[in-house]
Amino acid sequence: MPQGGLLNTLTADVQAMHHRLERDGFVAETDVFHHERGSRFFLRAPGGVMIEFNTRADAEAKFRGTFD
């Protein structure tokens, strides 16, 4: 997992996306949380569709690059 400033930057970027989508009408089903496969959160879009947003940038090494 990235250490120090990089992890803080990734977390801030993911948090910013979460807040921006909430402002745009998406309903937060979860806060941003870290998982071994990377930080993620779930929102419900207008119309009721649930969407998972995640990044592998802060995932454990065995999961990094699995979206490439």
Contact map, one row per residue, 1 for C-alpha under 8 A:
11100010000000000000000000000000000000000000000000000000011110000000
11110110000000000000000000000000000000000000000000000000110000000000
11111110000000000000000000000000000000000000000000000000000000000000
01111111000000000000000000000000000000000000000000000000000000000000
00111111100000000000000000000000000000000000000000000000000000000000
01111111110000000000000000000000000000000000000000000000000000000000
11111111111000000000000000000000000000000000000000000000010000000000
00011111111100000000000000000000000000000000000000000000000000000000
00001111111110000000000000000000000000000000000000000000000000000000
00000111111111000000000000000000000000000000000000000000110000000000
00000011111111100000000000000000000000100000000000000000000000000000
00000001111111110000000000000000000000000000000000000000000000000000
00000000111111111000000000000000000000000000000000000000000000000000
00000000011111111100000000000001000000110000000000000000000000000000
00000000001111111110000000000001000000000000000000000000000000000000
00000000000111111111000000000000000000000000000000000000000000000000
00000000000011111111100000000000000000000000000000000000000000000000
00000000000001111111110000010011000000001000000000000000000000000000
00000000000000111111111000000000000000000000000000000000000000000000
00000000000000011111111100000000000000000000000000000000000000000000
00000000000000001111111111000000000000000000000000000000000000000000
00000000000000000111111111110000000000000000000000000000000000000000
00000000000000000011111111000000000000000000000000000000000000000000
00000000000000000001111111000000000000000000000000000000000000000000
00000000000000000000111111100000000000000000110000000000000000000000
00000000000000000000111111110000000000000011110000000000000000000000
00000000000000000000010011111000000000000011110000000000000000000000
00000000000000000100010001111110000000000111000000000000000000000000
00000000000000000000000000111110000000001111000000000000000000000000
00000000000000000000000000011111000000001110000000000000000000000000
00000000000000000100000000011111100000001100000000000000000000000000
00000000000001100100000000000111110000111000000000000000000000000000
00000000000000000000000000000011111000111000000000000000000000000000
00000000000000000000000000000001111101110000000000000000000000000000
00000000000000000000000000000000111111110000000000000000001000000000
00000000000000000000000000000000011111000000000000000000001100100000
00000000000000000000000000000000001111100000000000000001011100110000
00000000000000000000000000000000011111110000000000000111111100000000
00000000001001000000000000000001111011111000000000000111011000000000
00000000000001000000000000000001111001111100000000011110000000000000
00000000000000000100000000001111100000111110000000011100000000000000
00000000000000000000000000011110000000011111000001111000000000000000
00000000000000000000000001111100000000001111100001111000000000000000
00000000000000000000000001111000000000000111110111100000000000000000
00000000000000000000000011100000000000000011111111100000000000000000
00000000000000000000000011100000000000000001111110000000000000000000
00000000000000000000000000000000000000000000111110000000000000000000
00000000000000000000000000000000000000000001111111000000000000000000
00000000000000000000000000000000000000000001111111100000000000000000
00000000000000000000000000000000000000000111100111110000000000000000
00000000000000000000000000000000000000000111100011111000000000000000
00000000000000000000000000000000000000011110000001111100000000000000
00000000000000000000000000000000000000011110000000111110000000000000
00000000000000000000000000000000000001111000000000011111000000000000
00000000000000000000000000000000000001110000000000001111111000000000
00000000000000000000000000000000000011100000000000000111111000111110
01000000010000000000000000000000000001000000000000000011111000010000
11000010010000000000000000000000000011100000000000000011111100010000
10000000000000000000000000000000001111100000000000000011111111110000
10000000000000000000000000000000000111000000000000000000011111110000
10000000000000000000000000000000000000000000000000000000001111110000
00000000000000000000000000000000000000000000000000000000001111110000
00000000000000000000000000000000000110000000000000000001001111111100
00000000000000000000000000000000000010000000000000000001111111111110
00000000000000000000000000000000000000000000000000000001000000111111
00000000000000000000000000000000000000000000000000000001000000111111
00000000000000000000000000000000000000000000000000000001000000011111
00000000000000000000000000000000000000000000000000000000000000001111
